[in-house]
Amino acid sequence: MEKQLKVLVVDDDVDFVRITKAMLEKSGYVVVTAFNGQEGREKARSERPDLIILDAMMETETEGFHVAYDIRKDAELKATPIIMLTAINMRDFPWKVEKDETWLPVDVFLDKPVSSERLVAEVDKVLRGSG
């Protein structure tokens, strides 16, 4: 029997987490949730997910960025793929945020809003090489 892949969803939007969890479980993933950066770090260490879906703006506008940096510095977690989801590019900043090995070390960067179908397709692509 094939091992079920585990996804950690870290987002402060309870409805988004609930919907995403349901969609990913329907697609065959085990889903663990966290609602802020600190809880996300703790769950990443204790649950060892195969992939992390991470919001950028939670308790602070850049909380998710700091979580991504911490994961990349952790010897046991640094290879864990990260999909960052955020509405930060809808803000009135003079720059556009996108993935970058130095400043934003994530595997996939998606602007919110994103459909559940697109998110599941991105998870499939990262974890199963399909989608």
Secondary structure, DSSP 8 states (H G I E B T S, - for coil): -----EEEEE-S-HHHHHHHHHHHHHTT-EEEEESSHHHHHHHHHHH--SEEEEES-SSSTTHHHHHHHHHHH-TTTTTS-EEEEE-GGGS--SS----BTTTB--SEEEESS--HHHHHHHHHHHHHS--
